[in-house]
Amino acid sequence: MTYADIVVDATPSPTVRQTLEVAAEFAEVYGGRLSVAAFAWPQPSILNEALLGSAGGSALQALAFGEALESTQAVHDDIFAGRHVVSDWCSGISDPNLILNEHLLTADLAIVGASASGQFAIADPTELSARSGAPVLQIGSLRPRVPFRHVLVAWKDAREARRSVHEALPLLRRAERVVVLGVGDEVSSERLAQVAEHLSRHQVAATHLHLSKSAAGVFAQILQHAEAEGCDLLVSGAYSRPRYSERVFGGVTRELVQGLPMAWLLAH
């Protein structure tokens, strides 16, 4: 299994340079053709709705979008100059979630940047994975090392976890250390051992660890262990409960989207 076609989200944002740099390094290490998509769309807000409702406001926004896209393309051209990486560029004014989803229907992986505030709408990695069926690699706030050396697999007995592990196999095979971690009563130590054994048949040397659930919560325990062990990539499923339940009651997936500093490969 390889990542032959990779879609890269280059929505104008404060972190787009980091995203493009990591994507270029990723393709150099793991291979694959990059389709870089830069699409500008306003963040939902009362002010933006008012601007879009007026002729003058729409013209000003279109001008701002065009300038941001030109600036982003200049960053792209600077990063990829001289690299032996195949990279296609496309850009426009549209919702990045819609455009990226269309591209992902014929791709193996999406690479998106860290969540960052800005004037433009950003892609939601969980929605991209859920709608397209493709795995998504979200770059965290900390710039990752490529190839990923220390990987933490957050496991629970759900199809999303199994899917994420198999989608991550090209990365796991190149890692120096892989740990399969389970937290609480939803998973047993025996199951974690079975997952590690299964990975060994895919040329992945993995160990396993089970933690009792603490008052801090599952997300805090996963993050604490990942940081303590120096992990540069987390692999996990997304929305193993219904998404409306995650949105109403919270959940580990939403906490991962909003607060994970390292890179995260997720699958739905």
Residue pairs with C-beta under 8 A, 6 or more apart in sequence:
1 166
1 169
1 170
2 30
2 31
2 32
2 108
2 170
3 30
3 31
3 32
3 108
3 109
3 170
4 31
4 32
4 33
4 108
5 32
5 33
5 35
5 106
5 107
5 108
5 109
6 23
6 26
6 27
6 32
6 33
6 34
6 35
6 107
6 108
6 109
6 110
6 111
7 34
7 35
7 37
7 100
7 103
7 104
7 107
7 109
7 110
7 111
7 134
8 19
8 20
8 23
8 34
8 35
8 36
8 37
8 110
8 111
9 19
9 37
9 96
9 100
9 110
9 111
9 112
9 113
9 122
9 123
10 16
10 19
10 20
10 36
10 37
10 38
10 72
10 76
10 91
11 38
11 39
11 40
11 96
11 113
11 120
11 121
11 122
11 123
12 38
12 40
12 68
12 69
12 71
12 72
12 118
12 120
13 113
13 116
13 118
13 120
13 122
14 116
14 117
14 118
15 113
15 114
15 116
15 139
16 38
16 72
16 75
16 113
17 75
17 79
18 113
18 114
18 139
18 143
19 111
19 112
19 113
19 114
19 139
20 36
20 75
20 76
20 79
20 80
21 79
21 143
22 111
22 139
22 143
22 144
22 146
22 263
23 34
23 36
23 111
24 34
24 79
24 80
24 83
24 85
24 87
25 146
26 32
26 111
26 137
26 146
27 33
27 34
27 85
27 86
27 87
28 83
28 84
28 85
28 146
29 146
29 147
29 174
30 147
30 170
30 171
30 174
32 108
32 109
33 86
33 87
33 88
34 85
34 86
34 87
34 88
35 87
35 88
35 90
35 103
35 107
36 76
36 87
36 88
36 89
36 90
37 90
37 91
37 96
37 99
37 100
37 103
38 69
38 72
38 73
38 76
38 89
38 90
38 91
39 91
39 92
39 93
39 94
39 95
39 96
39 99
39 100
40 65
40 68
40 69
40 91
40 92
40 93
40 120
41 93
41 94
41 95
41 96
41 120
41 121
42 48
42 51
42 52
42 61
42 119
42 120
42 121
43 118
43 119
43 120
43 121
44 121
48 61
50 57
51 57
51 58
51 60
51 61
52 58
52 61
62 93
64 119
65 93
65 120
66 93
68 120
69 91
69 92
69 93
72 91
73 89
73 91
76 87
76 89
80 87
92 99
95 121
96 121
96 122
96 123
97 121
97 123
97 124
97 127
97 128
100 110
100 112
100 123
100 128
100 132
101 128
101 131
101 132
104 110
104 128
104 132
104 133
104 134
105 132
107 134
108 134
108 135
109 134
109 135
109 136
109 137
109 167
110 125
110 128
110 129
110 132
110 134
110 135
110 136
110 137
111 136
111 137
111 139
112 122
112 123
112 125
112 128
112 136
112 137
112 138
112 139
113 122
113 138
113 139
114 138
114 139
114 140
114 141
115 122
115 257
115 258
116 122
124 257
125 136
125 138
125 238
125 257
125 264
125 266
126 136
126 238
126 239
126 243
126 253
126 257
126 266
126 268
128 134
128 136
129 135
129 136
129 238
129 266
129 267
129 268
130 238
130 239
130 243
130 268
133 268
135 163
135 164
135 167
135 168
135 265
135 266
135 267
136 265
136 266
136 267
137 263
137 264
137 265
138 257
138 260
138 263
138 264
138 265
138 266
139 263
140 260
140 261
140 262
140 263
140 264
141 261
142 261
142 262
144 232
144 233
144 262
144 263
145 232
147 171
147 174
147 175
148 171
148 174
148 175
148 232
148 233
148 263
149 175
149 176
149 177
149 232
150 175
150 176
150 177
150 229
150 230
150 231
150 232
150 233
151 168
151 171
151 172
151 175
151 177
151 178
151 179
151 231
151 232
151 233
151 234
151 235
152 178
152 179
152 181
152 222
152 225
152 226
152 229
152 231
152 233
152 234
152 235
153 164
153 165
153 168
153 172
153 178
153 179
153 180
153 181
153 195
153 206
153 234
153 235
153 236
154 161
154 181
154 182
154 183
154 222
154 234
154 235
154 236
154 252
155 161
155 165
155 180
155 181
155 182
155 187
155 191
155 192
155 195
155 236
156 182
156 186
156 187
156 237
156 240
157 186
157 187
157 191
158 237
158 240
159 237
159 240
160 236
160 237
160 238
160 239
160 240
160 267
160 268
161 236
161 237
161 240
162 237
163 237
163 267
163 268
164 235
164 236
164 237
164 238
164 265
164 266
164 267
165 172
165 195
165 199
165 235
167 265
167 267
168 235
168 265
169 202
169 204
171 233
171 235
171 265
172 178
172 199
172 202
172 204
172 206
172 235
173 202
173 203
173 204
175 204
175 233
177 207
177 229
178 199
178 204
178 205
178 206
178 207
179 206
179 207
179 208
179 209
179 229
179 231
180 192
180 195
180 196
180 199
180 206
180 207
180 208
180 209
181 192
181 208
181 209
181 210
181 211
181 222
181 225
182 188
182 189
182 191
182 192
182 208
182 209
182 210
182 211
183 210
183 211
183 212
183 213
183 218
183 221
183 222
184 211
184 212
184 213
184 218
185 213
187 210
188 210
189 208
189 210
192 208
192 209
192 210
193 208
195 206
195 208
196 206
196 207
196 208
199 205
199 206
200 206
209 225
211 221
211 225
213 221
214 220
214 221
216 224
218 252
219 252
219 255
219 256
219 259
222 234
222 236
222 252
223 259
223 260
223 261
225 231
226 234
226 262
227 261
231 262
232 262
232 263
233 262
233 263
233 264
233 265
234 256
234 260
234 262
234 263
234 264
234 265
235 264
235 265
235 266
236 252
236 256
236 264
236 265
236 266
237 266
237 267
237 268
238 253
238 256
238 266
238 267
238 268
239 246
239 251
239 253
239 268
240 253
241 251
245 251
246 253
246 254
247 254
253 266
256 264
256 266
